[in-house]
């Protein structure tokens, strides 16, 4: 099986550590967790949870598009939140971006996220 590391995907921030934006193995794409970094500035969107969630979903959409995929190809999502009080607001943003796609999902509250972000989301998708 071939492993392909994907970096430099347009419209998505580069990795902030020693990892790739996505890794493709066989017919599966593993998207690294995205925090709300604006790819134009390279800086964290310092705003409320809704704006941070919008940026995260935009970044993930761009990574998927860079792989020739869409949210319809996503099989599993993991959402990490700085606090579960954000759960309902994130669900609204997530549902808007995902449309009819309803992949399996887990959501966790964590002690901290990179750059003190309020949210991080990773995805697994099937490639075409």
C-alpha positions as CSV (number, residue, x, y, z in Angstrom):
1,X,0.0,0.0,0.0
2,X,1.3,3.5,-0.9
3,X,1.4,6.3,1.6
4,X,1.2,9.8,0.2
5,X,1.8,12.9,2.4
6,X,-0.1,16.0,1.2
7,X,1.2,19.5,2.0
8,X,0.9,22.9,0.4
9,X,-2.8,22.6,-0.3
10,X,-4.1,26.0,-1.4
11,X,-6.5,27.8,0.9
12,X,-5.5,25.8,4.0
13,X,-2.9,26.7,6.5
14,X,0.4,24.7,6.5
15,X,1.1,22.3,9.4
16,X,2.3,24.0,12.5
17,X,4.4,21.0,13.4
18,X,6.1,17.9,11.9
19,X,3.1,16.5,10.1
20,X,1.2,16.8,6.9
21,X,-2.1,18.5,6.1
22,X,-3.4,15.1,5.0
23,X,-2.1,11.6,4.4
24,X,-3.6,9.3,1.7
25,X,-3.3,5.6,2.3
26,X,-5.0,3.3,-0.3
27,X,-8.5,4.7,-0.7
28,X,-8.5,6.6,2.6
29,X,-7.6,10.2,3.3
30,X,-6.7,11.2,6.9
31,X,-7.0,15.0,7.4
32,X,-4.9,16.4,10.2
33,X,-6.7,18.4,12.8
34,X,-7.4,22.0,11.8
35,X,-7.4,24.8,14.2
36,X,-8.8,28.2,13.2
37,X,-5.8,29.6,11.5
38,X,-6.5,32.0,8.7
39,X,-4.3,30.8,5.8
40,X,-4.0,34.3,4.4
41,X,-2.3,35.6,7.6
42,X,-1.1,32.4,9.2
43,X,-2.6,33.6,12.5
44,X,-5.3,32.2,14.7
45,X,-8.7,33.8,14.3
46,X,-9.2,35.3,17.7
47,X,-12.9,35.5,17.9
48,X,-15.9,33.7,19.3
49,X,-16.5,30.0,18.8
50,X,-18.7,30.5,15.8
51,X,-16.0,32.4,13.9
52,X,-13.4,29.9,14.9
53,X,-15.6,26.9,13.8
54,X,-16.3,28.7,10.5
55,X,-12.5,29.0,9.9
56,X,-11.9,25.4,10.8
57,X,-14.6,24.1,8.4
58,X,-13.3,26.4,5.6
59,X,-9.8,25.0,6.1
60,X,-11.1,21.4,6.1
61,X,-13.2,22.1,2.9
62,X,-10.1,23.5,1.2
63,X,-8.0,20.4,2.2
64,X,-10.7,18.1,0.9
65,X,-11.0,20.1,-2.3
66,X,-7.2,19.9,-2.7
67,X,-7.6,16.1,-2.6
68,X,-10.5,16.2,-5.1
69,X,-13.0,15.4,-2.4
70,X,-15.9,17.1,-0.5
71,X,-17.7,16.7,2.8
72,X,-19.8,14.0,1.1
73,X,-16.7,11.8,1.1
74,X,-16.1,12.1,4.9
75,X,-16.6,8.9,6.8
76,X,-15.5,10.0,10.3
77,X,-15.0,13.3,12.1
78,X,-13.5,14.1,15.5
79,X,-14.1,17.5,17.1
80,X,-12.0,18.7,20.0
81,X,-13.4,21.6,22.1
82,X,-11.8,23.7,24.7
83,X,-15.1,23.5,26.6
84,X,-18.3,21.5,26.0
85,X,-20.3,24.7,26.4
86,X,-19.5,25.3,22.7
87,X,-21.2,22.1,21.6
88,X,-24.5,23.5,20.4
89,X,-22.9,26.5,18.6
90,X,-20.3,24.2,16.9
91,X,-23.1,21.8,15.8
92,X,-24.9,24.7,14.0
93,X,-21.8,25.7,12.1
94,X,-20.8,22.0,11.4
95,X,-24.3,21.2,10.1
96,X,-24.3,24.1,7.7
97,X,-20.9,23.1,6.2
98,X,-21.7,19.3,6.1
99,X,-25.0,19.7,4.4
100,X,-26.5,16.2,3.8
101,X,-23.3,14.4,4.9
102,X,-23.7,12.8,8.3
103,X,-20.5,10.9,9.0
104,X,-19.8,9.1,12.2
105,X,-18.5,11.6,14.8
106,X,-17.0,12.0,18.2
107,X,-16.7,15.2,20.2
108,X,-14.5,15.7,23.2
109,X,-13.6,18.5,25.6
110,X,-9.9,18.7,26.1
111,X,-7.5,20.5,28.5
112,X,-6.0,22.6,25.8
113,X,-5.5,23.0,22.0
114,X,-2.7,24.4,19.9
115,X,-2.4,28.2,20.0
116,X,-5.1,28.3,22.6
117,X,-7.7,27.6,20.0
118,X,-11.3,26.9,21.1
119,X,-11.8,24.1,18.5
120,X,-9.9,21.6,16.4
121,X,-11.5,19.2,13.9
122,X,-9.9,16.2,12.1
123,X,-11.6,14.0,9.4
124,X,-11.2,10.7,7.6
125,X,-12.5,10.5,4.1
126,X,-12.7,7.9,1.3
127,X,-10.8,8.9,-1.8
128,X,-12.2,8.5,-5.3
